[in-house]
Amino acid sequence: MVLGNISGGVTTIPVQSFTNDSGISVAVNGLTVPTSSGYYNVFVNGTLQRGGLTTLSTTNLIKILA
């Protein structure tokens, strides 16, 4: 995590910080966003985060610190 990605209680993790199962960086705009009937889980240090505290787009994951 880069300190510049944390601002005012919000952490933004850009797509280039993610890797796939082979350890290869995810392509720009490569994050998969679920449809309206889908979902995703976010874990921080092995702890499942409460719903509604994150926003996922194809370019980043935004986490509101709680």
Secondary structure by P-SEA (a helix, b strand, c coil): cccccccccbbbbcccccccccccccccccccccccccbbbbbccccccccccccccccbbbbccc
